[in-house]
Amino acid sequence: MGSSELPHPRAEDLEVGPVLLALADDNRRRVVAELAARPDEERLCASFELPVSKSSRTHHWRVLREAGLVYQRDAGNRLYMRLRKDDLDRRFPGLIQAVIAADQGPR
């Protein structure tokens, strides 16, 4: 079975409110931080270790996608995700890096 397209906001339609709301959750920040560590790589959604149920994971993926933080690709029974780093950096320069740094605390 081939890939199917999931709905994603256009880069020019990204808004800071939904992005910040999506990043308010610890699990979603963790996913974004892991993706940001390798921004050019696409990851299988199932590869993230989150202490939540499958339905909660599905909810987190949808929130991240609808806010415009990630791009998801459905490939049959697998779902892949990557950070929309270029789009986010153009719309909100430095925001993702600042959130990740603040979440990691003082070094």
LUMTIKE-290716 format. One record per residue (C-alpha): residue number from 1; residue in three letters; chain; y, z negated, x negated. Coordinates in pm, whole numbers. Layout:
N
@num:NUM&residuo:Ala&cadena:A&py:Y&pz:Z&px:X .
...
This chain:
107
@num:1&residuo:Met&cadena:A&py:0&pz:0&px:0 .
@num:2&residuo:Gly&cadena:A&py:346&pz:88&px:-132 .
@num:3&residuo:Ser&cadena:A&py:657&pz:-122&px:-161 .
@num:4&residuo:Ser&cadena:A&py:871&pz:-183&px:143 .
@num:5&residuo:Glu&cadena:A&py:1243&pz:-250&px:140 .
@num:6&residuo:Leu&cadena:A&py:1373&pz:-590&px:244 .
@num:7&residuo:Pro&cadena:A&py:1733&pz:-633&px:367 .
@num:8&residuo:His&cadena:A&py:1981&pz:-732&px:94 .
@num:9&residuo:Pro&cadena:A&py:2359&pz:-765&px:114 .
@num:10&residuo:Arg&cadena:A&py:2555&pz:-504&px:-77 .
@num:11&residuo:Ala&cadena:A&py:2720&pz:-629&px:-396 .
@num:12&residuo:Glu&cadena:A&py:3069&pz:-584&px:-251 .
@num:13&residuo:Asp&cadena:A&py:2970&pz:-791&px:54 .
@num:14&residuo:Leu&cadena:A&py:2862&pz:-1099&px:-143 .
@num:15&residuo:Glu&cadena:A&py:3057&pz:-1410&px:-41 .
@num:16&residuo:Val&cadena:A&py:3094&pz:-1731&px:-236 .
@num:17&residuo:Gly&cadena:A&py:3019&pz:-1957&px:64 .
@num:18&residuo:Pro&cadena:A&py:2661&pz:-1838&px:125 .
@num:19&residuo:Val&cadena:A&py:2597&pz:-1828&px:-251 .
@num:20&residuo:Leu&cadena:A&py:2709&pz:-2191&px:-293 .
@num:21&residuo:Leu&cadena:A&py:2512&pz:-2302&px:14 .
@num:22&residuo:Ala&cadena:A&py:2200&pz:-2138&px:-126 .
@num:23&residuo:Leu&cadena:A&py:2257&pz:-2309&px:-461 .
@num:24&residuo:Ala&cadena:A&py:2301&pz:-2650&px:-294 .
@num:25&residuo:Asp&cadena:A&py:1922&pz:-2693&px:-283 .
@num:26&residuo:Asp&cadena:A&py:1746&pz:-2825&px:-596 .
@num:27&residuo:Asn&cadena:A&py:1444&pz:-2596&px:-557 .
@num:28&residuo:Arg&cadena:A&py:1657&pz:-2284&px:-517 .
@num:29&residuo:Arg&cadena:A&py:1870&pz:-2381&px:-819 .
@num:30&residuo:Arg&cadena:A&py:1551&pz:-2420&px:-1019 .
@num:31&residuo:Val&cadena:A&py:1437&pz:-2070&px:-918 .
@num:32&residuo:Val&cadena:A&py:1776&pz:-1921&px:-1005 .
@num:33&residuo:Ala&cadena:A&py:1776&pz:-2101&px:-1343 .
@num:34&residuo:Glu&cadena:A&py:1428&pz:-1969&px:-1423 .
@num:35&residuo:Leu&cadena:A&py:1530&pz:-1616&px:-1325 .
@num:36&residuo:Ala&cadena:A&py:1855&pz:-1645&px:-1523 .
@num:37&residuo:Ala&cadena:A&py:1658&pz:-1732&px:-1835 .
@num:38&residuo:Arg&cadena:A&py:1509&pz:-1380&px:-1820 .
@num:39&residuo:Pro&cadena:A&py:1752&pz:-1183&px:-1603 .
@num:40&residuo:Asp&cadena:A&py:1598&pz:-841&px:-1670 .
@num:41&residuo:Glu&cadena:A&py:1251&pz:-946&px:-1557 .
@num:42&residuo:Glu&cadena:A&py:1101&pz:-931&px:-1213 .
@num:43&residuo:Arg&cadena:A&py:873&pz:-1223&px:-1120 .
@num:44&residuo:Leu&cadena:A&py:603&pz:-1267&px:-866 .
@num:45&residuo:Cys&cadena:A&py:735&pz:-1515&px:-609 .
@num:46&residuo:Ala&cadena:A&py:403&pz:-1702&px:-619 .
@num:47&residuo:Ser&cadena:A&py:458&pz:-1771&px:-990 .
@num:48&residuo:Phe&cadena:A&py:722&pz:-2036&px:-922 .
@num:49&residuo:Glu&cadena:A&py:591&pz:-2392&px:-911 .
@num:50&residuo:Leu&cadena:A&py:777&pz:-2564&px:-631 .
@num:51&residuo:Pro&cadena:A&py:665&pz:-2890&px:-466 .
@num:52&residuo:Val&cadena:A&py:692&pz:-2745&px:-115 .
@num:53&residuo:Ser&cadena:A&py:470&pz:-2577&px:145 .
@num:54&residuo:Lys&cadena:A&py:422&pz:-2201&px:166 .
@num:55&residuo:Ser&cadena:A&py:646&pz:-2184&px:473 .
@num:56&residuo:Ser&cadena:A&py:922&pz:-2371&px:287 .
@num:57&residuo:Arg&cadena:A&py:890&pz:-2129&px:-6 .
@num:58&residuo:Thr&cadena:A&py:929&pz:-1838&px:234 .
@num:59&residuo:His&cadena:A&py:1243&pz:-2002&px:371 .
@num:60&residuo:His&cadena:A&py:1384&pz:-2054&px:19 .
@num:61&residuo:Trp&cadena:A&py:1317&pz:-1689&px:-75 .
@num:62&residuo:Arg&cadena:A&py:1493&pz:-1568&px:240 .
@num:63&residuo:Val&cadena:A&py:1797&pz:-1791&px:178 .
@num:64&residuo:Leu&cadena:A&py:1827&pz:-1668&px:-182 .
@num:65&residuo:Arg&cadena:A&py:1791&pz:-1304&px:-75 .
@num:66&residuo:Glu&cadena:A&py:2032&pz:-1324&px:219 .
@num:67&residuo:Ala&cadena:A&py:2295&pz:-1498&px:3 .
@num:68&residuo:Gly&cadena:A&py:2266&pz:-1212&px:-246 .
@num:69&residuo:Leu&cadena:A&py:2136&pz:-1420&px:-537 .
@num:70&residuo:Val&cadena:A&py:1808&pz:-1233&px:-573 .
@num:71&residuo:Tyr&cadena:A&py:1661&pz:-895&px:-511 .
@num:72&residuo:Gln&cadena:A&py:1314&pz:-905&px:-354 .
@num:73&residuo:Arg&cadena:A&py:1056&pz:-631&px:-340 .
@num:74&residuo:Asp&cadena:A&py:759&pz:-645&px:-106 .
@num:75&residuo:Ala&cadena:A&py:451&pz:-482&px:-260 .
@num:76&residuo:Gly&cadena:A&py:178&pz:-522&px:-1 .
@num:77&residuo:Asn&cadena:A&py:54&pz:-880&px:-18 .
@num:78&residuo:Arg&cadena:A&py:279&pz:-960&px:-315 .
@num:79&residuo:Leu&cadena:A&py:648&pz:-1034&px:-323 .
@num:80&residuo:Tyr&cadena:A&py:854&pz:-988&px:-640 .
@num:81&residuo:Met&cadena:A&py:1197&pz:-1127&px:-717 .
@num:82&residuo:Arg&cadena:A&py:1468&pz:-1085&px:-977 .
@num:83&residuo:Leu&cadena:A&py:1817&pz:-1230&px:-1017 .
@num:84&residuo:Arg&cadena:A&py:2106&pz:-1003&px:-917 .
@num:85&residuo:Lys&cadena:A&py:2283&pz:-1100&px:-1238 .
@num:86&residuo:Asp&cadena:A&py:2509&pz:-796&px:-1274 .
@num:87&residuo:Asp&cadena:A&py:2622&pz:-808&px:-910 .
@num:88&residuo:Leu&cadena:A&py:2682&pz:-1184&px:-927 .
@num:89&residuo:Asp&cadena:A&py:2870&pz:-1165&px:-1258 .
@num:90&residuo:Arg&cadena:A&py:3097&pz:-892&px:-1120 .
@num:91&residuo:Arg&cadena:A&py:3174&pz:-1079&px:-797 .
@num:92&residuo:Phe&cadena:A&py:3181&pz:-1436&px:-933 .
@num:93&residuo:Pro&cadena:A&py:3221&pz:-1431&px:-1313 .
@num:94&residuo:Gly&cadena:A&py:3058&pz:-1731&px:-1477 .
@num:95&residuo:Leu&cadena:A&py:2948&pz:-1898&px:-1152 .
@num:96&residuo:Ile&cadena:A&py:2572&pz:-1883&px:-1207 .
@num:97&residuo:Gln&cadena:A&py:2599&pz:-2001&px:-1566 .
@num:98&residuo:Ala&cadena:A&py:2831&pz:-2287&px:-1462 .
@num:99&residuo:Val&cadena:A&py:2595&pz:-2404&px:-1186 .
@num:100&residuo:Ile&cadena:A&py:2294&pz:-2393&px:-1420 .
@num:101&residuo:Ala&cadena:A&py:2484&pz:-2580&px:-1693 .
@num:102&residuo:Ala&cadena:A&py:2608&pz:-2844&px:-1449 .
@num:103&residuo:Asp&cadena:A&py:2257&pz:-2893&px:-1313 .
@num:104&residuo:Gln&cadena:A&py:2120&pz:-2953&px:-1662 .
@num:105&residuo:Gly&cadena:A&py:2376&pz:-3226&px:-1724 .
@num:106&residuo:Pro&cadena:A&py:2519&pz:-3332&px:-2060 .
@num:107&residuo:Arg&cadena:A&py:2331&pz:-3225&px:-2370 .
